Amino acid sequence: MYRKIHALREAIEALKGRKLLASFGNFSGLRLLEPPTSETWVELGTLHETITLAARGVAWAQAACTVLFSSTWEPALCVEPPDE
């Protein structure tokens, strides 16, 4: 879909205004409509930027990709990126 611009445009239009995320289980109390704060979220950049940095050997980006693309979550891998 991402390589076919007409299909991407159709998907964007079809999904516009749709709720694409629902919380359940341990996350059932998560408030999806509140904007993230610097206390609750760490901005890494775009997924493309993070993957590119991981490929270049940047440790925090590699850890982020490990967490994002694995089926298990290890809190020890989740570290904040250094201030640049």
CORJOKA-V204736 format. One record per residue. N is the residue number from 1. PSI is psi as a letter, one per 40 degrees, with the letter a starting at -180 (999 if undefined). D_CENTER is the distance of its C-alpha to the mean C-alpha in whole Angstrom. Layout:
BEGIN
N,PSI,D_CENTER
N,PSI,D_CENTER
END
This chain:
BEGIN
1,d,19
2,d,17
3,e,21
4,g,23
5,d,23
6,d,25
7,d,23
8,d,19
9,d,21
10,d,23
11,d,19
12,d,18
13,d,22
14,d,22
15,e,18
16,h,19
17,e,19
18,i,18
19,h,16
20,e,14
21,h,13
22,i,15
23,i,15
24,i,18
25,b,20
26,d,19
27,e,16
28,d,19
29,e,20
30,h,16
31,h,17
32,e,14
33,e,17
34,h,17
35,i,15
36,i,13
37,i,15
38,e,15
39,d,17
40,e,14
41,i,11
42,h,10
43,h,9
44,d,9
45,a,9
46,i,8
47,d,7
48,d,10
49,d,12
50,d,10
51,d,11
52,d,14
53,d,15
54,d,15
55,d,17
56,e,19
57,e,19
58,h,17
59,d,17
60,d,14
61,d,12
62,d,14
63,d,13
64,d,9
65,d,10
66,d,12
67,d,10
68,d,7
69,e,10
70,i,13
71,e,14
72,i,15
73,h,14
74,h,16
75,d,16
76,d,18
77,e,15
78,g,13
79,i,14
80,i,14
81,i,14
82,i,18
83,h,19
84,999,20
END
